[in-house]
Amino acid sequence: MSNETIGKYLLKLQEKTIDGQVSYDDVYKIGEDIGLVDKIQTDHIVEILLKDGHIDNDKENPKIRLTEINRGGL
């Protein structure tokens, strides 16, 4: 997985965070928004971002949000 694709994914999630408000967004919808058609690719990106502490996830749904540290500048 390229760093560029991971960066695009994270940027798209940041764009969906309005006025620093926390919102959970569907992981696959964000993947589609940046041109990913394979759910496995999206799962891999989400796994990397979770591991690196950039996002939190809703364990009951396929939804994620930026962590507090990543929302700070928005």
C-alpha positions in Angstrom: 0.0 0.0 0.0 1.5 3.3 -1.0 1.9 6.2 1.4 0.2 8.4 -1.2 -3.0 6.3 -1.0 -2.9 6.2 2.8 -2.4 10.0 2.8 -5.4 10.5 0.5 -7.5 8.4 2.8 -6.5 10.3 5.8 -7.1 13.6 4.0 -10.6 12.6 2.9 -11.4 11.7 6.5 -10.1 15.1 7.6 -12.3 16.8 5.0 -15.3 15.1 6.5 -14.5 16.4 10.0 -16.4 19.7 10.1 -15.3 22.4 12.6 -13.5 19.8 14.6 -16.7 17.9 15.3 -16.2 14.2 15.8 -18.1 12.0 13.4 -17.8 8.4 12.5 -17.6 7.8 8.8 -18.0 4.5 6.9 -14.6 3.1 6.1 -15.7 1.8 2.7 -17.4 5.0 1.6 -14.2 6.9 2.2 -12.3 4.3 0.2 -14.8 4.7 -2.6 -14.4 8.5 -2.4 -10.7 8.2 -3.1 -11.1 5.6 -5.9 -10.5 2.3 -4.0 -12.7 -0.5 -5.3 -11.3 -3.3 -3.3 -12.5 -3.6 0.3 -9.3 -5.5 1.2 -7.3 -2.4 0.3 -9.5 -0.2 2.4 -9.2 -2.7 5.4 -5.5 -2.6 5.0 -5.4 1.3 5.1 -7.7 1.3 8.1 -5.5 -1.2 9.9 -2.4 0.9 9.3 -4.1 4.1 10.5 -5.5 2.4 13.6 -2.1 1.0 14.4 -0.4 4.4 14.0 -3.0 6.1 16.2 -4.5 8.3 13.5 -8.0 7.0 13.8 -10.4 5.4 16.3 -13.0 2.9 15.2 -16.5 1.9 16.3 -16.2 -1.7 17.1 -19.8 -2.4 16.3 -19.9 -0.8 12.8 -17.4 -0.4 9.9 -17.0 3.3 11.0 -14.0 5.3 12.0 -13.1 8.9 13.1 -9.9 10.9 13.5 -8.3 10.8 16.9 -8.1 13.9 19.0 -4.5 14.6 18.0 -5.4 14.6 14.3 -8.4 16.8 14.8 -6.4 19.5 16.6 -5.6 21.6 13.6 -9.0 21.5 12.1 
